[in-house]
Amino acid sequence: MKKIVLFILTLFIGLQQLAAQNRALGNIIGTNHFIQSKILNEERQIQIYLPPNYKDSKLKYPVLYVLDGQRFFLYAVSLSQSFKQFQLTPEFIVVGINTDYPKRFQDLGDGKEKFIKLLENKLTPYIDNNYRTNNENLFFGWEYGASFVFNTMLSTPTLFDVHIMASAYPIMDEIDELNSVSELNTNLYFSVSPDEYDVKYSAVKLDSLLSQKPIEGLQWSFLKLDIEQHLSIGYPTLYHGLRNYYKYYQKFEVDNLEKFINAGGIDHAYRYTKERANRHGFSAELSLWSKFTIIRSAMRAEDFYHFETLLNSLNKQELINELVNSNMEYAVSHFAAFYEKNNRLKEAIELYNLLLKKYIDSERLLKKNSIAVKGIKKE
């Protein structure tokens, strides 16, 4: 819970700082570009944000394309920065596509075929040719923008790897096109709030169709945001859509013992790290931090049986030695205190003595060890 609060606070501060800079100095977050489009017979303004270390690195980055950039660009940038800080996603390039009112409704509605051609033939090649991209493209839209995202997925399903839709409208008729689709290798994430009426019916229809007719290759998720309204739903949808797509990016971590056990316990942890390795190239081995959080969850639950069972399943002695030698000795101190709390004084003393070899003059450890030794003598 503390991490969630910290993340939200950091994100809020980031948004305020970005907004303040934007008001004081103009658009200094990212750069403005103008793409000449013959098919639209106009210049189209876009905004491009590059990660802070872009110039000094040789990395290639995923690209997040955001419709209604005038509304969502700064928010998407703040998400990128906050996600990177908390190691929740990789950094990504953000491309904001501005859509002026009221022309927006024409571009994203009846004129959608031309606008899709702009993305396919002009914008995405422009980004790929001028920046270091890794061929991983994410696409977000709200309302008419979300409807446009859906139509783009139907007409050019390989253009984007992820389609994130907030309150997609109108898509009621287009949903029927999925009845003739047997394979769709992409990701779809869509949301709705309960009071959006026609929008809600479309989302429910889409959810029902996908639930009854699985489409090979399509990974999808539907989120009902009960506390949101039509005008606010775009922001949490983008947040959750990115988190959903990158759900295996973060190191494996356990906060709740019961949920961990119900998910499959240690086997669940290994499945997660294997999928993390396949998707993002990380090691398929559980990190020390991951192993510690597994044991910590049992201590927090005051469950000595699972504490000892999980510790042994992770090769207790090897794990403890690794923790001591990698400056995570605080974890071993927690283990010792938990053994002592459960009247397993011999195991507690063994761990305190191990720590004292590294911190021979630690008054805290000497005191704890002395108390445990006295406890054994009383027995």
C-alpha positions as CSV (number, residue, x, y, z in Angstrom):
1,M,0.0,0.0,0.0
2,K,2.9,2.4,0.9
3,K,4.4,1.8,-2.6
4,I,1.1,2.6,-4.3
5,V,0.7,5.8,-2.3
6,L,4.3,6.8,-3.0
7,F,3.8,6.1,-6.7
8,I,0.7,8.2,-6.9
9,L,2.3,11.0,-5.0
10,T,5.4,11.0,-7.3
11,L,3.2,10.9,-10.4
12,F,1.1,13.9,-9.1
13,I,4.2,15.9,-8.3
14,G,5.6,15.0,-11.8
15,L,2.4,16.2,-13.5
16,Q,2.5,19.4,-11.5
17,Q,6.1,20.1,-12.4
18,L,5.5,19.4,-16.1
19,A,2.4,21.6,-16.1
20,A,4.3,24.4,-14.4
21,Q,7.1,24.2,-16.9
22,N,4.6,24.2,-19.7
23,R,2.8,27.3,-18.5
24,A,6.0,29.2,-17.7
25,L,8.1,28.4,-20.8
26,G,5.9,26.9,-23.4
27,N,6.1,23.4,-24.6
28,I,9.6,22.4,-23.4
29,I,8.6,18.8,-22.7
30,G,9.5,17.1,-25.9
31,T,9.7,18.9,-29.3
32,N,7.1,20.0,-31.8
33,H,7.1,18.6,-35.3
34,F,4.9,19.2,-38.3
35,I,4.2,16.3,-40.6
36,Q,3.1,17.3,-44.1
37,S,0.3,15.0,-45.2
38,K,-0.8,14.9,-48.8
39,I,-3.7,12.6,-48.1
40,L,-5.1,15.1,-45.5
41,N,-3.8,18.1,-47.5
42,E,-2.4,19.7,-44.4
43,E,0.4,19.8,-41.8
44,R,-0.3,17.8,-38.7
45,Q,1.4,18.8,-35.5
46,I,2.9,16.1,-33.3
47,Q,5.0,16.2,-30.1
48,I,7.8,13.9,-29.5
49,Y,9.3,13.1,-26.1
50,L,12.6,11.2,-25.8
51,P,13.8,9.6,-22.6
52,P,16.4,11.7,-20.6
53,N,19.3,9.5,-21.5
54,Y,18.4,9.0,-25.1
55,K,21.4,10.9,-26.5
56,D,23.9,9.2,-24.2
57,S,22.7,5.6,-24.8
58,K,22.5,3.2,-27.7
59,L,19.3,1.7,-26.6
60,K,16.3,1.2,-28.8
61,Y,12.9,2.2,-27.3
62,P,9.3,1.2,-27.6
63,V,7.0,4.0,-28.9
64,L,3.7,5.1,-27.3
65,Y,1.5,6.9,-29.8
66,V,-1.1,9.1,-28.0
67,L,-4.2,10.5,-29.8
68,D,-5.4,13.9,-28.5
69,G,-1.9,14.8,-27.6
70,Q,-3.1,18.3,-26.6
71,R,-4.9,16.5,-23.7
72,F,-2.8,13.4,-22.9
73,F,0.8,14.0,-24.0
74,L,2.1,15.5,-20.8
75,Y,0.4,12.8,-18.8
76,A,1.9,10.1,-20.9
77,V,5.4,11.6,-20.4
78,S,4.9,11.7,-16.7
79,L,3.9,8.1,-16.7
80,S,7.0,7.1,-18.6
81,Q,9.2,9.0,-16.1
82,S,7.4,7.5,-13.0
83,F,7.3,4.0,-14.4
84,K,11.0,4.1,-15.1
85,Q,11.8,5.4,-11.6
86,F,9.9,2.5,-10.0
87,Q,11.2,0.0,-12.6
88,L,7.6,-0.9,-13.7
89,T,8.2,-0.5,-17.5
90,P,11.0,0.3,-19.8
91,E,11.4,3.9,-20.9
92,F,9.5,4.7,-24.1
93,I,9.4,7.4,-26.7
94,V,6.1,9.3,-26.5
95,V,4.4,10.7,-29.7
96,G,1.5,13.0,-29.1
97,I,-0.8,13.4,-32.1
98,N,-2.7,16.7,-31.8
99,T,-6.4,16.7,-32.9
100,D,-8.0,20.1,-33.1
101,Y,-11.7,20.5,-32.3
102,P,-14.2,20.2,-34.0
103,K,-12.2,18.7,-36.9
104,R,-11.2,15.9,-34.5
105,F,-14.5,14.1,-35.0
106,Q,-14.1,14.1,-38.7
107,D,-10.5,12.8,-38.7
108,L,-11.3,10.1,-36.2
109,G,-14.8,9.3,-37.5
110,D,-15.9,9.4,-41.1
111,G,-12.4,10.4,-42.2
112,K,-10.7,7.6,-40.3
113,E,-9.4,5.7,-43.4
114,K,-7.3,8.7,-44.4
115,F,-6.1,9.2,-40.9
116,I,-5.0,5.6,-40.6
117,K,-3.1,6.0,-43.9
118,L,-1.3,9.0,-42.3
119,L,-0.2,6.8,-39.4
120,E,0.7,3.8,-41.5
121,N,2.5,5.6,-44.4
122,K,3.8,8.8,-42.9
123,L,4.0,9.0,-39.1
124,T,5.2,5.6,-37.9
125,P,7.9,5.5,-40.7
126,Y,9.0,9.0,-39.8
127,I,9.5,8.0,-36.1
128,D,11.2,4.7,-37.0
129,N,13.6,6.4,-39.5
130,N,14.6,9.3,-37.3
131,Y,14.7,7.7,-33.8
132,R,16.1,4.5,-32.3
133,T,12.9,2.4,-32.0
134,N,12.6,-1.3,-31.1
135,N,9.6,-2.1,-33.4
136,E,7.3,-2.2,-30.3
137,N,4.4,0.3,-30.9
138,L,1.7,1.1,-28.4
139,F,-1.4,3.1,-29.3
140,F,-3.8,4.9,-27.0
141,G,-7.1,6.8,-27.6
142,W,-10.0,8.1,-25.7
143,E,-13.7,8.4,-26.8
144,Y,-13.6,9.0,-30.6
145,G,-9.8,8.4,-30.4
146,A,-10.5,5.0,-28.8
147,S,-12.9,4.2,-31.6
148,F,-10.2,5.1,-34.1
149,V,-7.7,2.8,-32.2
150,F,-10.2,0.0,-32.6
151,N,-10.7,0.6,-36.3
152,T,-6.9,0.8,-36.8
153,M,-6.6,-2.6,-35.1
154,L,-9.2,-4.1,-37.5
155,S,-7.8,-2.6,-40.7
156,T,-4.0,-2.8,-39.9
157,P,-3.6,-5.2,-37.0
158,T,0.2,-5.4,-37.3
159,L,0.8,-1.6,-37.1
160,F,0.6,-1.5,-33.3
161,D,1.4,-4.2,-30.7
162,V,-0.9,-2.8,-28.1
163,H,-4.3,-1.0,-28.5
164,I,-5.4,0.8,-25.4
165,M,-9.0,2.2,-25.6
166,A,-10.8,4.4,-23.0
167,S,-14.6,4.7,-23.5
168,A,-14.5,3.7,-27.2
169,Y,-17.3,5.4,-29.1
170,P,-18.8,4.6,-31.6
171,I,-17.8,1.0,-32.2
172,M,-21.1,-0.9,-31.8
173,D,-21.3,-1.9,-35.5
174,E,-17.5,-2.4,-36.0
175,I,-17.5,-5.0,-33.2
176,D,-19.4,-7.4,-35.4
177,E,-16.4,-7.6,-37.8
178,L,-14.6,-9.6,-35.2
179,N,-17.0,-12.5,-35.9
180,S,-15.1,-13.2,-39.1
181,V,-11.7,-12.9,-37.5
182,S,-10.0,-16.1,-36.4
183,E,-6.5,-14.8,-35.7
184,L,-5.3,-11.4,-34.4
185,N,-1.8,-11.2,-33.0
186,T,-2.0,-8.1,-30.9
187,N,-2.9,-6.8,-27.4
188,L,-6.2,-5.1,-26.6
189,Y,-7.0,-3.3,-23.4
190,F,-10.3,-1.4,-23.0
191,S,-12.3,0.3,-20.2
192,V,-15.6,1.9,-19.4
193,S,-17.2,3.7,-16.5
194,P,-20.7,2.6,-15.4
195,D,-22.7,5.7,-16.4
196,E,-21.6,6.1,-20.0
197,Y,-24.7,4.4,-21.4
198,D,-24.0,3.8,-25.2
199,V,-20.3,3.6,-24.5
200,K,-21.0,1.0,-21.8
201,Y,-23.2,-1.1,-24.0
202,S,-20.4,-1.2,-26.7
203,A,-17.8,-2.2,-24.1
204,V,-20.0,-5.0,-22.7
205,K,-20.8,-6.2,-26.2
206,L,-17.1,-6.4,-27.0
207,D,-16.3,-8.2,-23.7
208,S,-19.1,-10.7,-24.4
209,L,-18.0,-11.4,-27.9
210,L,-14.4,-11.9,-27.0
211,S,-15.4,-14.1,-24.0
212,Q,-17.5,-16.4,-26.2
213,K,-15.3,-16.4,-29.3
214,P,-11.6,-16.7,-28.5
215,I,-9.4,-15.2,-31.2
216,E,-6.1,-16.9,-31.6
217,G,-3.2,-14.6,-30.8
218,L,-5.3,-11.9,-29.2
219,Q,-4.5,-10.9,-25.6
220,W,-7.2,-8.8,-24.2
221,S,-8.4,-7.3,-20.9
222,F,-11.6,-5.3,-19.9
223,L,-11.6,-2.9,-17.0
224,K,-14.6,-1.4,-15.4
225,L,-13.7,1.8,-13.6
226,D,-16.6,2.5,-11.3
227,I,-15.3,5.7,-9.8
228,E,-14.5,7.4,-13.1
229,Q,-16.6,9.5,-15.5
230,H,-16.4,9.9,-19.2
231,L,-14.1,12.9,-19.0
232,S,-11.7,11.4,-16.5
233,I,-11.5,7.8,-17.6
234,G,-8.7,8.3,-20.2
235,Y,-6.0,8.8,-17.6
236,P,-6.4,5.7,-15.4
237,T,-7.0,3.6,-18.6
238,L,-3.6,4.6,-20.0
239,Y,-2.0,3.9,-16.7
240,H,-3.6,0.5,-16.3
241,G,-3.2,-0.4,-20.0
242,L,0.6,0.2,-19.8
243,R,0.9,-1.7,-16.5
244,N,-1.1,-4.6,-17.9
245,Y,1.0,-4.9,-21.0
246,Y,4.3,-4.7,-19.0
247,K,3.0,-6.8,-16.1
248,Y,6.0,-9.0,-16.3
249,Y,8.6,-6.2,-16.5
250,Q,8.9,-5.7,-12.7
251,K,10.9,-8.0,-10.6
252,F,8.8,-10.7,-9.0
253,E,7.6,-9.5,-5.6
254,V,5.2,-10.9,-3.0
255,D,3.1,-8.6,-0.7
256,N,0.4,-11.1,0.4
257,L,1.1,-14.7,1.4
258,E,-2.4,-16.0,0.9
259,K,-2.5,-14.6,-2.7
260,F,0.9,-16.0,-3.4
261,I,0.0,-19.5,-2.2
262,N,-3.3,-19.5,-4.1
263,A,-1.5,-18.4,-7.3
264,G,0.8,-21.5,-7.0
265,G,3.5,-20.5,-4.6
266,I,7.1,-21.1,-5.7
267,D,6.0,-22.6,-9.0
268,H,4.1,-19.4,-9.7
269,A,7.2,-17.4,-9.0
270,Y,9.3,-19.5,-11.4
271,R,6.6,-19.2,-14.1
272,Y,6.6,-15.4,-13.7
273,T,10.4,-15.1,-14.0
274,K,10.4,-17.4,-17.1
275,E,7.8,-15.3,-18.8
276,R,9.7,-12.1,-17.7
277,A,12.8,-13.5,-19.4
278,N,10.9,-14.4,-22.6
279,R,9.3,-11.1,-22.9
280,H,12.0,-8.7,-21.8
281,G,15.3,-10.5,-21.8
282,F,15.9,-10.5,-18.1
283,S,17.4,-13.5,-16.2
284,A,15.0,-16.4,-15.7
285,E,16.4,-16.8,-12.2
286,L,14.6,-15.4,-9.1
287,S,16.4,-12.4,-7.8
288,L,17.5,-12.1,-4.2
289,W,15.0,-9.4,-3.7
290,S,12.2,-11.7,-5.0
291,K,13.2,-14.5,-2.7
292,F,13.3,-12.2,0.3
293,T,9.8,-10.9,-0.4
294,I,8.5,-14.4,-0.6
295,I,9.9,-15.2,2.9
296,R,8.9,-11.7,4.1
297,S,5.3,-12.4,3.2
298,A,5.2,-15.3,5.6
299,M,6.7,-13.2,8.4
300,R,4.2,-10.5,7.8
301,A,1.4,-13.1,8.0
302,E,2.9,-14.4,11.3
303,D,2.9,-17.9,9.6
304,F,5.9,-19.8,10.9
305,Y,5.0,-23.0,9.0
306,H,5.2,-21.3,5.6
307,F,8.2,-19.2,6.7
308,E,10.2,-22.3,7.2
309,T,8.7,-24.3,4.3
310,L,9.4,-21.5,1.8
311,L,12.9,-20.8,3.2
312,N,13.8,-24.5,2.8
313,S,12.3,-24.7,-0.7
314,L,14.6,-21.8,-1.7
315,N,17.7,-23.6,-0.3
316,K,17.9,-22.0,3.1
317,Q,21.6,-22.0,3.7
318,E,22.6,-21.0,0.2
319,L,20.0,-18.1,0.3
320,I,21.2,-16.9,3.6
321,N,24.9,-16.8,2.5
322,E,23.9,-14.9,-0.7
323,L,22.0,-12.4,1.4
324,V,24.9,-11.8,3.7
325,N,27.5,-11.5,0.9
326,S,25.4,-9.1,-1.2
327,N,24.7,-6.5,1.5
328,M,21.2,-7.7,2.1
329,E,22.1,-8.8,5.6
330,Y,19.2,-7.0,7.0
331,A,17.0,-9.7,5.6
332,V,19.0,-12.3,7.6
333,S,18.5,-10.2,10.7
334,H,14.8,-10.3,10.1
335,F,14.9,-14.1,9.7
336,A,16.8,-14.4,13.0
337,A,14.3,-12.2,14.8
338,F,11.4,-14.2,13.5
339,Y,13.0,-17.5,14.6
340,E,13.5,-15.9,18.1
341,K,9.9,-14.7,18.1
342,N,8.8,-18.2,17.5
343,N,11.0,-19.6,20.2
344,R,13.4,-21.2,17.8
345,L,16.4,-19.8,19.6
346,K,19.1,-22.1,18.2
347,E,18.4,-21.1,14.6
348,A,18.3,-17.4,15.7
349,I,21.7,-17.7,17.4
350,E,23.2,-19.3,14.3
351,L,22.1,-16.4,12.2
352,Y,23.2,-13.8,14.7
353,N,26.6,-15.4,14.9
354,L,26.8,-15.5,11.1
355,L,26.1,-11.7,11.0
356,L,28.6,-11.0,13.8
357,K,31.4,-12.5,11.6
358,K,30.8,-9.6,9.3
359,Y,29.9,-7.0,11.9
360,I,31.9,-8.0,14.9
361,D,31.5,-4.8,16.8
362,S,27.7,-4.4,16.2
363,E,26.2,-3.6,19.6
364,R,22.7,-4.4,18.3
365,L,23.6,-7.8,17.1
366,L,25.7,-8.6,20.2
367,K,22.7,-7.6,22.4
368,K,20.2,-9.7,20.3
369,N,22.5,-12.7,20.3
370,S,23.0,-12.4,24.1
371,I,19.3,-12.3,24.7
372,A,18.8,-15.4,22.6
373,V,21.6,-17.3,24.4
374,K,20.1,-16.4,27.8
375,G,16.8,-17.7,26.5
376,I,18.3,-21.1,25.7
377,K,20.0,-21.3,29.1
378,K,16.7,-20.8,30.8
379,E,15.3,-23.7,28.9
